[in-house]
Amino acid sequence: MDFMLAGTAALMILFVVLAVATTVFWLWMLVDVLVNERDPNQKILWFLVIFFLHFVGAIIYVAVRKTGRARTPTI
């Protein structure tokens, strides 16, 4: 019976860690949009996408915007 309690406790701890990690990532992407987007319309659009879709919106933002921004090499 003790092993069931230990397994449940471990599963709850894992769930809490994942929830905190996804929330931190979500907040990080919200701040990133507000700091790095230059066009006000794009900034509002991406902010709303991330805000309402939470983790899925943050993943979409990373996949679409971050990979699309190619760094220009400095000479």
PAKE-532808 format. One line per field, with one value per residue (C-alpha): x, y, z. Coordinates in Angstrom, 3 decimals. Layout:
<recs>
X X / ...
Y Y / ...
Z Z / ...
</recs>
This chain:
<recs>
X 0.000 / 2.891 / 4.230 / 0.913 / 1.127 / 4.733 / 3.833 / 0.916 / 3.085 / 5.766 / 3.165 / 1.744 / 5.213 / 5.899 / 2.595 / 3.354 / 6.852 / 5.461 / 2.707 / 5.210 / 7.574 / 4.836 / 3.606 / 7.127 / 7.586 / 4.204 / 5.143 / 8.564 / 6.965 / 4.483 / 7.369 / 9.329 / 6.449 / 6.167 / 9.910 / 10.941 / 8.025 / 8.378 / 5.045 / 2.276 / -0.329 / 1.859 / 2.624 / -1.062 / -1.904 / 0.849 / 0.130 / -3.520 / -2.627 / -0.237 / -2.516 / -5.629 / -3.986 / -1.542 / 1.125 / -0.041 / 0.076 / 3.596 / 4.716 / 3.125 / 4.918 / 8.273 / 7.737 / 6.554 / 8.299 / 11.556 / 12.567 / 11.528 / 13.875 / 17.211 / 20.067 / 22.044 / 25.760 / 27.688 / 30.846
Y 0.000 / 2.368 / 1.973 / 3.257 / 6.347 / 6.956 / 6.528 / 8.923 / 11.492 / 11.206 / 11.622 / 14.715 / 16.243 / 15.566 / 17.193 / 20.301 / 20.633 / 20.365 / 22.893 / 25.394 / 24.874 / 25.417 / 28.529 / 29.988 / 29.260 / 30.888 / 34.042 / 34.116 / 34.074 / 36.814 / 39.044 / 38.124 / 39.279 / 42.579 / 43.239 / 41.940 / 42.569 / 45.913 / 46.166 / 47.094 / 45.062 / 41.960 / 42.538 / 42.640 / 39.656 / 37.440 / 38.547 / 37.543 / 34.220 / 33.341 / 34.679 / 32.773 / 29.558 / 29.408 / 26.738 / 25.833 / 29.506 / 29.837 / 26.794 / 28.242 / 31.548 / 29.823 / 27.678 / 30.500 / 33.661 / 32.542 / 30.268 / 32.924 / 35.491 / 34.865 / 36.700 / 38.784 / 38.259 / 41.240 / 42.195
Z 0.000 / 0.697 / -2.830 / -4.211 / -2.012 / -3.068 / -6.739 / -6.426 / -4.657 / -7.345 / -10.073 / -8.357 / -8.007 / -11.693 / -12.624 / -10.540 / -12.042 / -15.581 / -14.818 / -13.425 / -16.382 / -18.966 / -17.159 / -17.021 / -20.743 / -21.478 / -19.539 / -21.203 / -24.665 / -23.669 / -22.584 / -25.716 / -27.921 / -26.097 / -26.251 / -29.685 / -32.040 / -33.815 / -35.624 / -33.151 / -35.055 / -35.015 / -31.358 / -30.428 / -32.625 / -31.231 / -27.676 / -28.044 / -29.677 / -26.861 / -24.127 / -25.189 / -26.412 / -23.477 / -24.031 / -27.535 / -28.544 / -27.152 / -29.132 / -32.291 / -31.689 / -31.269 / -34.354 / -36.628 / -35.504 / -33.941 / -36.796 / -39.318 / -37.856 / -39.452 / -37.858 / -40.274 / -39.878 / -38.597 / -40.378
</recs>
